[in-house]
Structure formats: structure tokens, C-alpha cells
């Protein structure tokens, strides 16, 4: 009986925790950092900063997994604001020669693909900020699922 209850409690926590996003950005920035570091680029500090800013957001989300007293996500919001700002900056750089400075490992013919990925990252970042605002107000789709699951008990 205790095993079934702990499994059910874990499922509830997982439903609640799945409201938060950051893993995708973490890994994209991680691989960008690796590629820049292997090339000896000085721009390596930019993805490193994004990774370091991601850590408090991940920690904040981990705390939400353990306790659900409030829905405030200041670290996660700061991270996504910064990520969106960097994507806008890099998108603007696309139209300048500086773009190759940030992506020295990409051939000129592949710049448009990177630009499309930046636009996708920008869209996901803006959507994530909107989603965080919904989470803080308990108006997101995952919270409604979580409430529906709780009512089934």
C-alpha cells in the first residue's frame, strides 16, 4: 500500500513539475559552449554566462518539485529574459559581419539555418515567458491537468 501511495505522490509531483522549461536551452547552450571552446573562441563567455544563469533557474524549479507553496519564479523569469535578449542580439548580428564571430564553426552557407534556429529559440523563449506568467497565476494547462488529477482521487 505504501508503494502505491508513494508512486501516486511521485506522479502528482511530476505532473506539477512538468510545468517548467529550461532543459532544451541548457543543452543548446552547452553544445554551443563546447564548439566555441574547441575552436578557441573568445566568445565562449557568452554561452558560459547563459549556462551559469540557467543553474539558479534549474535550482528554483527543483525546489518547486519538492515544495509547492508558491508559484513565483523570479530566477527562471530572469533567465528567459536574458536568453530572449541574447537571441535578439544574435539575430541582429546576423545582418553584420560579426555573426561569424559568434559562430566560427559554421560555414557561411549554413548561416541561414543558424538564423532560423535563433528565431525558433526566440519564439520558444517568448512563449516560455508567457507560460511562466500563466504558471504564476495558476492559469496554465498543466495546472488544470494537475487539478483534474487531484479531483479524481
C-alpha positions as CSV (number, residue, x, y, z in Angstrom):
1,X,0.0,0.0,0.0
2,X,2.8,2.4,0.9
3,X,4.5,1.8,-2.5
4,X,1.3,2.6,-4.4
5,X,0.9,5.8,-2.4
6,X,4.5,6.9,-3.0
7,X,4.1,6.2,-6.7
8,X,0.9,8.3,-6.8
9,X,2.6,11.1,-4.9
10,X,5.5,11.0,-7.3
11,X,3.1,11.1,-10.2
12,X,1.5,14.2,-8.7
13,X,4.9,15.9,-8.2
14,X,5.8,15.0,-11.8
15,X,2.6,16.5,-13.1
16,X,3.3,19.7,-11.2
17,X,7.0,19.9,-12.1
18,X,6.4,19.4,-15.8
19,X,5.1,22.9,-15.9
20,X,8.6,24.3,-16.1
21,X,11.0,24.6,-19.0
22,X,14.8,25.1,-19.4
23,X,16.4,21.8,-20.3
24,X,16.4,22.5,-24.1
25,X,18.2,25.8,-23.7
26,X,20.7,24.3,-21.3
27,X,21.8,21.7,-23.8
28,X,21.8,24.0,-26.8
29,X,24.0,26.5,-24.9
30,X,26.1,23.6,-23.6
31,X,26.9,22.4,-27.1
32,X,27.5,25.9,-28.3
33,X,30.0,26.4,-25.5
34,X,31.8,23.1,-26.4
35,X,32.0,24.1,-30.1
36,X,33.4,27.5,-29.2
37,X,35.8,26.1,-26.7
38,X,37.2,23.6,-29.1
39,X,37.8,26.4,-31.6
40,X,39.5,28.6,-29.0
41,X,37.0,31.4,-29.5
42,X,36.9,34.3,-27.0
43,X,33.1,34.4,-27.3
44,X,33.0,31.3,-25.2
45,X,32.0,33.5,-22.3
46,X,28.5,34.1,-23.8
47,X,27.2,30.5,-23.7
48,X,29.1,30.1,-20.4
49,X,27.1,33.0,-18.9
50,X,23.9,31.6,-20.3
51,X,24.7,28.2,-18.6
52,X,25.6,29.9,-15.3
53,X,22.3,31.9,-15.4
54,X,20.4,28.6,-16.1
55,X,21.7,27.0,-12.9
56,X,19.7,29.2,-10.5
57,X,16.6,28.7,-12.7
58,X,17.0,24.9,-12.6
59,X,17.6,25.0,-8.8
60,X,14.4,27.1,-8.4
61,X,12.5,24.6,-10.5
62,X,13.9,21.7,-8.5
63,X,12.7,23.4,-5.3
64,X,9.2,23.7,-6.8
65,X,9.4,19.9,-7.3
66,X,10.0,19.4,-3.6
67,X,7.6,22.0,-2.2
68,X,4.7,23.9,-3.9
69,X,3.9,26.7,-1.5
70,X,4.1,29.4,-4.2
71,X,4.4,29.8,-8.0
72,X,6.8,32.7,-8.0
73,X,9.7,32.0,-10.5
74,X,12.0,35.1,-10.4
75,X,15.2,33.2,-11.3
76,X,13.5,31.4,-14.2
77,X,12.0,34.6,-15.5
78,X,15.4,36.4,-15.3
79,X,17.0,33.5,-17.2
80,X,14.4,33.6,-20.0
81,X,14.5,37.4,-20.3
82,X,18.3,37.1,-20.7
83,X,18.0,34.2,-23.2
84,X,15.5,36.1,-25.3
85,X,17.7,39.3,-25.2
86,X,20.7,37.3,-26.4
87,X,18.7,35.7,-29.2
88,X,17.5,39.1,-30.3
89,X,21.1,40.4,-30.2
90,X,22.4,37.4,-32.2
91,X,19.6,37.8,-34.7
92,X,20.6,41.5,-35.3
93,X,24.2,40.4,-35.6
94,X,23.1,38.0,-38.4
95,X,23.0,41.1,-40.7
96,X,26.5,42.1,-39.8
97,X,29.9,40.6,-40.3
98,X,30.1,40.0,-36.5
99,X,27.8,36.9,-36.9
100,X,30.7,34.7,-38.0
101,X,32.5,35.8,-34.8
102,X,29.8,34.1,-32.7
103,X,29.6,31.0,-34.9
104,X,33.1,30.5,-36.3
105,X,32.5,26.7,-36.7
106,X,29.6,27.3,-39.1
107,X,30.1,27.8,-42.8
108,X,28.7,30.9,-44.5
109,X,26.2,28.8,-46.4
110,X,24.8,27.5,-43.1
111,X,24.3,30.9,-41.5
112,X,20.6,31.0,-42.6
113,X,20.0,27.7,-40.8
114,X,21.5,29.1,-37.6
115,X,19.4,32.3,-38.0
116,X,16.3,30.1,-38.3
117,X,17.3,28.3,-35.1
118,X,17.8,31.7,-33.4
119,X,14.3,32.7,-34.4
120,X,12.9,29.4,-33.1
121,X,14.8,29.9,-29.9
122,X,13.4,33.4,-29.6
123,X,9.9,32.2,-30.2
124,X,10.2,29.5,-27.6
125,X,11.8,32.0,-25.1
126,X,8.9,34.4,-25.5
127,X,6.4,31.6,-25.2
128,X,8.2,30.4,-22.1
129,X,8.0,33.8,-20.5
130,X,4.2,33.9,-21.3
131,X,4.0,30.4,-19.8
132,X,5.8,31.4,-16.6
133,X,3.3,34.3,-16.2
134,X,0.5,31.7,-16.6
135,X,2.1,29.4,-14.1
136,X,2.4,32.2,-11.5
137,X,-1.3,32.8,-11.9
138,X,-2.2,29.1,-12.0
139,X,-3.7,29.5,-15.4
140,X,-1.5,27.1,-17.3
141,X,-2.7,23.9,-19.0
142,X,-0.5,21.7,-16.7
143,X,-2.1,23.1,-13.6
144,X,-5.5,22.4,-14.9
145,X,-4.4,18.8,-15.6
146,X,-2.9,18.6,-12.1
147,X,-6.2,19.9,-10.5
148,X,-8.2,17.3,-12.6
149,X,-5.9,14.6,-11.4
150,X,-6.3,15.7,-7.8
151,X,-10.1,15.6,-8.2
152,X,-10.0,12.0,-9.4
153,X,-8.7,10.8,-6.1
